[in-house]
Amino acid sequence: MRWSENLNKKIIRIWVVIRKDIIDLLRSKTVVLSLSLPIVLSILFNITFSKLQITLGVYSPSNLPIWCQDWKDNEYIKVFPLFSKEEGYRLLNSGKLKAMLIFPSEFDRRLSLGKKTDVVVVIDNTAWMEASLVKTFLLEMWQFHSKNEELVNIIINPIHKYTLNPKQAILPIWILLTIFGSLMIISSSFMEEKEKKTLLALTLAGVTPLELVTAKVVVGMIMAVGGCCILLILNGGLDVERGKMFLLLIVNSWSWIMIGILVAIYSPSHITANTWNSLLMLVMVLPVALADSSYLMFAIARFLPSFYTVASLRELMLKELNFDKFLLYFLFIFGWGIIVGAIIDLKLKKLENLG
């Protein structure tokens, strides 16, 4: 009996600790954010790729080829029979079609006779990621359906040609991630100063909080701009107006690192600051990275400052960034950096008054 009483007491004590920890965790905003983040991300991915459907126009002077008819029930492709090639080009230019297949006359009969024939795929290359998916899908579908694959010569004819290669196309996202890496390092460094009380020691030594923030920001900018320059060299991103590129890297690094400092100043603990910075990175990067794959993500991304960081870099690489647009992007990014800096300055003055 005694052993069962001891066991019951142990279970009760363990349950008390479990209950206390669960209550403490539920009260913690950091834990709630950490647990809810994967759920939110999975929902965003599901929404993005559930809406991904290739709108494909098919033009054939004779009957629609047999293997194209099977696509009508495919959830990832929507087939539009076309009355003319001109109609197809018009729909491609308006964005209603992503690709158009042009078949020669009596395509099925020519294959059955063993005659080699051409199939032209006209594809909109404006959204490079979506265009890559379309090309891959069409080639795989053709290989799956065709028993005479060697008799067909597929000619891919892009319109609205995207002049960046895949490495260059994704480069603005890598640059944004590099800047965010510096943001998180500097924010973490500032939190260490707060928690280890070295911030107070530096203040007593005559270093003002504003001077400390300035030093942290400069270090962060050196890391961010240096890392971005290495990325540009490795990924063929130097064939641009280098003065404009350097100015964009500087102003973007400065503005984003200021946000990292702001998070550190307002965070009560190191863990909280890291969680908020991680959440900020996902919110700012994910919709922008998926903007080419989903109209919903594109609509969300346009309200984020990170969208304009990536857009300015991409347009510069495409040689579409004239001086007026460059100035507009620069002033926008610089402007929200100034707003963040003003908020930091107000908070630092309050801390100085309390000290």
TIVEX-694007 format. One record per residue (C-alpha): residue number from 1; x, y, z. Coordinates in steps of 0.001 Angstrom, whole numbers, padded with zeros to 6 digits, always signed. Layout:
residues N
{pt NUM,{X,Y,Z}} ...
***
This chain:
residues 355
{pt 1,{+000000,+000000,+000000}} {pt 2,{+002820,+002327,+000897}} {pt 3,{+004410,+001999,-002529}} {pt 4,{+001100,+002900,-004220}} {pt 5,{+000728,+005995,-001988}} {pt 6,{+004274,+007059,-002885}} {pt 7,{+003533,+006502,-006574}} {pt 8,{+000354,+008584,-006340}} {pt 9,{+002264,+011406,-004626}} {pt 10,{+004958,+011299,-007330}} {pt 11,{+002305,+011432,-010082}} {pt 12,{+000585,+014365,-008361}} {pt 13,{+003869,+016267,-007994}} {pt 14,{+004779,+015615,-011629}} {pt 15,{+001302,+016732,-012724}} {pt 16,{+001646,+019960,-010716}} {pt 17,{+004918,+020761,-012495}} {pt 18,{+003451,+019856,-015909}} {pt 19,{+000403,+022049,-015251}} {pt 20,{+002567,+024975,-014154}} {pt 21,{+004804,+024686,-017226}} {pt 22,{+001830,+024476,-019614}} {pt 23,{+000279,+027592,-018052}} {pt 24,{+003604,+029466,-018231}} {pt 25,{+004130,+028444,-021862}} {pt 26,{+000616,+029494,-022877}} {pt 27,{+001195,+032891,-021285}} {pt 28,{+004402,+033347,-023270}} {pt 29,{+003913,+035166,-026582}} {pt 30,{+007220,+033747,-027808}} {pt 31,{+006054,+030150,-027417}} {pt 32,{+002675,+030852,-029020}} {pt 33,{+004418,+032458,-032010}} {pt 34,{+006908,+029599,-032329}} {pt 35,{+004170,+026954,-032289}} {pt 36,{+001787,+028800,-034604}} {pt 37,{+004450,+029672,-037196}} {pt 38,{+004624,+026238,-038923}} {pt 39,{+000820,+026123,-039084}} {pt 40,{+000634,+029556,-040720}} {pt 41,{+003405,+028624,-043180}} {pt 42,{+001680,+025386,-044170}} {pt 43,{-001557,+027306,-044809}} {pt 44,{+000296,+029831,-047004}} {pt 45,{+001991,+027072,-049019}} {pt 46,{-001313,+025233,-049467}} {pt 47,{-003046,+028394,-050650}} {pt 48,{-000177,+029224,-053024}} {pt 49,{+000133,+025863,-054733}} {pt 50,{-003543,+024902,-054634}} {pt 51,{-004215,+027929,-056863}} {pt 52,{-001343,+027110,-059219}} {pt 53,{-002957,+026139,-062516}} {pt 54,{-001429,+026371,-065962}} {pt 55,{-003714,+028089,-068471}} {pt 56,{-002788,+026472,-071776}} {pt 57,{-004099,+027450,-075196}} {pt 58,{-004087,+024751,-077891}} {pt 59,{-004307,+025562,-081592}} {pt 60,{-004679,+022813,-084186}} {pt 61,{-005951,+023344,-087760}} {pt 62,{-007570,+019888,-087582}} {pt 63,{-008990,+018052,-084549}} {pt 64,{-007519,+018505,-081070}} {pt 65,{-004735,+015894,-080634}} {pt 66,{-005850,+012818,-078691}} {pt 67,{-003359,+013188,-075855}} {pt 68,{-004366,+016860,-075308}} {pt 69,{-007949,+015772,-074645}} {pt 70,{-006790,+013904,-071519}} {pt 71,{-005683,+017211,-069979}} {pt 72,{-009243,+018479,-069665}} {pt 73,{-009668,+016616,-066361}} {pt 74,{-006241,+017563,-064986}} {pt 75,{-006395,+019745,-061852}} {pt 76,{-003132,+021532,-062688}} {pt 77,{-003883,+022493,-066273}} {pt 78,{-006774,+024277,-067943}} {pt 79,{-006998,+023814,-071720}} {pt 80,{-008448,+026516,-073977}} {pt 81,{-009051,+025430,-077613}} {pt 82,{-008055,+028322,-079887}} {pt 83,{-009585,+029293,-083222}} {pt 84,{-006394,+030960,-084466}} {pt 85,{-002787,+031633,-083532}} {pt 86,{-003581,+035355,-083406}} {pt 87,{-006179,+034712,-080692}} {pt 88,{-003543,+032787,-078720}} {pt 89,{-000980,+035588,-078935}} {pt 90,{-003604,+038105,-077842}} {pt 91,{-004494,+036016,-074763}} {pt 92,{-000798,+035517,-073970}} {pt 93,{-000156,+039252,-074107}} {pt 94,{-003128,+039928,-071827}} {pt 95,{-001884,+037380,-069265}} {pt 96,{-004903,+035050,-069617}} {pt 97,{-002700,+032281,-071011}} {pt 98,{+000688,+031110,-069762}} {pt 99,{+001511,+029037,-072820}} {pt 100,{+000167,+028087,-076247}} {pt 101,{+000717,+024833,-078157}} {pt 102,{+000634,+025067,-081969}} {pt 103,{+000100,+021717,-083726}} {pt 104,{+000512,+021134,-087468}} {pt 105,{-002358,+019944,-089602}} {pt 106,{-003302,+016234,-089172}} {pt 107,{-000889,+015812,-086285}} {pt 108,{-002232,+012422,-085121}} {pt 109,{-002271,+011023,-088684}} {pt 110,{+001318,+012137,-089331}} {pt 111,{+002466,+010380,-086146}} {pt 112,{+000613,+007195,-087044}} {pt 113,{+002421,+007189,-090421}} {pt 114,{+005780,+007622,-088660}} {pt 115,{+006408,+011095,-090049}} {pt 116,{+008474,+013488,-087940}} {pt 117,{+006652,+016713,-087056}} {pt 118,{+007115,+019915,-085068}} {pt 119,{+005112,+021168,-082083}} {pt 120,{+005662,+024811,-081172}} {pt 121,{+005281,+025849,-077515}} {pt 122,{+004860,+029613,-077194}} {pt 123,{+005448,+030539,-073552}} {pt 124,{+005188,+033747,-071531}} {pt 125,{+008531,+034208,-069765}} {pt 126,{+007522,+037290,-067742}} {pt 127,{+007208,+035292,-064492}} {pt 128,{+010375,+033208,-064763}} {pt 129,{+009451,+030738,-061984}} {pt 130,{+006009,+030034,-063413}} {pt 131,{+007468,+029713,-066928}} {pt 132,{+009937,+027082,-065685}} {pt 133,{+007083,+025111,-064140}} {pt 134,{+005108,+025300,-067394}} {pt 135,{+008057,+024048,-069473}} {pt 136,{+008768,+021156,-067094}} {pt 137,{+005112,+020158,-066914}} {pt 138,{+004570,+020198,-070680}} {pt 139,{+007678,+018129,-071395}} {pt 140,{+006801,+015560,-068724}} {pt 141,{+003194,+015332,-069917}} {pt 142,{+004373,+014860,-073494}} {pt 143,{+006754,+012058,-072483}} {pt 144,{+003967,+010375,-070511}} {pt 145,{+001358,+010502,-073286}} {pt 146,{+003427,+010042,-076401}} {pt 147,{+004497,+006623,-077693}} {pt 148,{+006239,+008261,-080644}} {pt 149,{+008303,+010744,-078677}} {pt 150,{+011262,+010522,-081067}} {pt 151,{+009046,+011668,-083972}} {pt 152,{+008134,+014983,-082349}} {pt 153,{+010431,+017991,-082293}} {pt 154,{+009306,+020381,-079535}} {pt 155,{+010230,+023995,-080276}} {pt 156,{+009977,+026381,-077314}} {pt 157,{+009392,+029952,-078439}} {pt 158,{+009381,+032444,-075520}} {pt 159,{+007684,+035840,-075631}} {pt 160,{+008356,+038695,-073171}} {pt 161,{+011804,+037166,-072823}} {pt 162,{+013202,+037246,-069288}} {pt 163,{+016849,+038233,-069705}} {pt 164,{+018127,+036948,-066340}} {pt 165,{+019305,+033380,-065905}} {pt 166,{+017921,+031382,-062931}} {pt 167,{+020900,+032284,-060696}} {pt 168,{+020450,+035985,-061396}} {pt 169,{+016653,+035806,-061071}} {pt 170,{+016828,+034452,-057507}} {pt 171,{+019759,+036716,-056537}} {pt 172,{+017612,+039569,-055055}} {pt 173,{+016049,+037035,-052649}} {pt 174,{+019521,+035841,-051553}} {pt 175,{+020528,+039462,-051026}} {pt 176,{+017444,+040074,-048881}} {pt 177,{+018214,+036965,-046810}} {pt 178,{+021832,+038099,-046378}} {pt 179,{+020666,+041481,-045085}} {pt 180,{+018278,+039733,-042699}} {pt 181,{+021149,+037561,-041471}} {pt 182,{+023074,+040717,-040512}} {pt 183,{+019907,+042157,-038948}} {pt 184,{+019552,+039124,-036675}} {pt 185,{+023247,+039127,-035695}} {pt 186,{+023224,+042824,-034744}} {pt 187,{+019898,+042522,-032935}} {pt 188,{+021278,+039559,-030974}} {pt 189,{+024464,+041513,-030200}} {pt 190,{+022429,+044423,-028832}} {pt 191,{+020387,+042045,-026645}} {pt 192,{+023615,+040600,-025230}} {pt 193,{+024704,+044122,-024277}} {pt 194,{+021394,+044569,-022441}} {pt 195,{+021375,+041212,-020659}} {pt 196,{+025044,+041199,-019636}} {pt 197,{+024749,+044802,-018372}} {pt 198,{+027648,+045878,-020611}} {pt 199,{+025265,+048472,-022029}} {pt 200,{+025263,+050198,-018622}} {pt 201,{+029065,+049915,-018388}} {pt 202,{+029479,+051531,-021809}} {pt 203,{+027083,+054318,-020796}} {pt 204,{+029086,+054955,-017621}} {pt 205,{+032245,+055055,-019757}} {pt 206,{+030769,+057980,-021691}} {pt 207,{+029311,+056141,-024690}} {pt 208,{+025808,+057441,-025365}} {pt 209,{+023057,+054987,-026406}} {pt 210,{+022842,+056734,-029800}} {pt 211,{+026579,+056240,-030355}} {pt 212,{+026229,+052569,-029444}} {pt 213,{+023345,+052106,-031895}} {pt 214,{+025329,+053906,-034621}} {pt 215,{+028308,+051593,-034063}} {pt 216,{+026095,+048482,-034186}} {pt 217,{+024419,+049654,-037390}} {pt 218,{+027760,+050379,-039089}} {pt 219,{+029056,+046891,-038189}} {pt 220,{+025836,+045339,-039504}} {pt 221,{+026059,+047313,-042761}} {pt 222,{+029660,+046204,-043316}} {pt 223,{+028603,+042557,-042888}} {pt 224,{+025488,+042908,-045060}} {pt 225,{+027051,+044861,-047927}} {pt 226,{+030163,+042649,-047877}} {pt 227,{+028060,+039467,-048031}} {pt 228,{+025887,+040900,-050808}} {pt 229,{+028938,+041844,-052881}} {pt 230,{+030227,+038264,-052618}} {pt 231,{+026796,+037020,-053796}} {pt 232,{+026873,+039411,-056752}} {pt 233,{+030308,+038171,-057796}} {pt 234,{+029364,+034479,-057485}} {pt 235,{+026027,+034787,-059301}} {pt 236,{+026824,+037087,-062204}} {pt 237,{+025199,+040165,-060718}} {pt 238,{+027912,+042712,-061534}} {pt 239,{+026701,+043475,-065065}} {pt 240,{+024701,+046433,-063757}} {pt 241,{+025161,+050120,-062948}} {pt 242,{+027407,+049480,-059975}} {pt 243,{+026927,+052912,-058410}} {pt 244,{+023165,+052393,-058206}} {pt 245,{+023615,+048831,-056950}} {pt 246,{+026005,+049930,-054202}} {pt 247,{+023655,+052726,-053073}} {pt 248,{+020695,+050321,-052998}} {pt 249,{+022674,+047799,-050937}} {pt 250,{+023718,+050514,-048459}} {pt 251,{+020261,+052028,-047964}} {pt 252,{+018542,+048632,-047725}} {pt 253,{+021119,+047294,-045245}} {pt 254,{+020821,+050418,-043108}} {pt 255,{+017005,+050423,-043062}} {pt 256,{+016602,+046720,-042246}} {pt 257,{+019320,+046695,-039564}} {pt 258,{+017589,+049655,-037903}} {pt 259,{+014509,+047437,-037617}} {pt 260,{+016648,+044758,-035939}} {pt 261,{+017861,+047338,-033395}} {pt 262,{+014260,+048430,-032795}} {pt 263,{+013207,+044840,-032082}} {pt 264,{+016119,+044446,-029641}} {pt 265,{+015285,+047667,-027781}} {pt 266,{+011652,+046707,-027235}} {pt 267,{+012212,+042981,-026514}} {pt 268,{+012297,+041930,-022841}} {pt 269,{+014615,+038955,-023481}} {pt 270,{+017055,+037451,-025964}} {pt 271,{+014650,+034620,-026840}} {pt 272,{+011823,+037068,-027535}} {pt 273,{+014033,+039175,-029817}} {pt 274,{+015190,+036124,-031779}} {pt 275,{+011602,+034896,-032165}} {pt 276,{+010332,+038268,-033389}} {pt 277,{+013255,+038594,-035822}} {pt 278,{+012633,+035080,-037184}} {pt 279,{+008948,+035848,-037604}} {pt 280,{+009775,+039152,-039288}} {pt 281,{+012098,+037409,-041735}} {pt 282,{+009491,+034819,-042703}} {pt 283,{+006719,+037399,-043085}} {pt 284,{+008920,+039675,-045183}} {pt 285,{+010686,+037050,-047314}} {pt 286,{+008177,+034250,-047930}} {pt 287,{+005418,+036192,-049779}} {pt 288,{+008050,+037975,-051899}} {pt 289,{+009761,+034687,-052792}} {pt 290,{+006415,+033126,-053791}} {pt 291,{+005057,+036215,-055571}} {pt 292,{+005903,+034789,-059015}} {pt 293,{+003966,+031582,-058272}} {pt 294,{+000732,+032983,-056888}} {pt 295,{-001416,+036055,-057516}} {pt 296,{-002445,+035971,-053829}} {pt 297,{+001204,+036034,-052685}} {pt 298,{+001899,+038836,-055173}} {pt 299,{-000996,+040879,-053772}} {pt 300,{+000259,+040364,-050189}} {pt 301,{+003897,+041062,-051115}} {pt 302,{+003088,+044468,-052602}} {pt 303,{+002209,+045755,-049109}} {pt 304,{+005596,+044706,-047683}} {pt 305,{+008739,+046898,-047767}} {pt 306,{+010775,+043799,-048660}} {pt 307,{+008924,+043664,-051999}} {pt 308,{+010442,+047019,-052961}} {pt 309,{+013905,+045919,-051852}} {pt 310,{+013691,+042933,-054212}} {pt 311,{+011889,+044854,-056987}} {pt 312,{+014503,+047621,-057063}} {pt 313,{+017381,+045122,-057298}} {pt 314,{+015628,+043000,-059936}} {pt 315,{+014704,+045975,-062127}} {pt 316,{+018284,+047235,-061896}} {pt 317,{+019584,+043842,-063039}} {pt 318,{+017056,+043810,-065893}} {pt 319,{+018291,+047305,-066862}} {pt 320,{+014755,+048661,-066429}} {pt 321,{+015551,+051012,-063527}} {pt 322,{+015804,+054557,-064883}} {pt 323,{+016896,+057456,-062663}} {pt 324,{+013346,+058493,-061675}} {pt 325,{+012377,+054978,-060555}} {pt 326,{+015727,+054542,-058802}} {pt 327,{+015179,+057782,-056879}} {pt 328,{+011635,+056730,-055954}} {pt 329,{+012798,+053356,-054599}} {pt 330,{+015737,+054962,-052786}} {pt 331,{+013593,+057619,-051089}} {pt 332,{+010928,+055071,-050097}} {pt 333,{+013454,+052724,-048466}} {pt 334,{+015362,+055623,-046897}} {pt 335,{+012085,+057130,-045654}} {pt 336,{+010929,+054126,-043647}} {pt 337,{+014481,+053803,-042303}} {pt 338,{+014228,+057380,-041009}} {pt 339,{+010856,+056600,-039355}} {pt 340,{+012349,+053557,-037601}} {pt 341,{+015363,+055655,-036563}} {pt 342,{+013086,+058315,-035050}} {pt 343,{+011243,+055652,-033005}} {pt 344,{+014609,+054277,-031789}} {pt 345,{+015756,+057792,-030833}} {pt 346,{+012588,+058417,-028787}} {pt 347,{+012998,+055102,-026948}} {pt 348,{+016674,+055769,-026211}} {pt 349,{+015836,+059216,-024797}} {pt 350,{+013260,+057634,-022481}} {pt 351,{+015832,+055094,-021316}} {pt 352,{+018353,+057881,-020684}} {pt 353,{+015791,+059814,-018636}} {pt 354,{+014968,+056715,-016596}} {pt 355,{+018660,+056114,-016024}} 
***
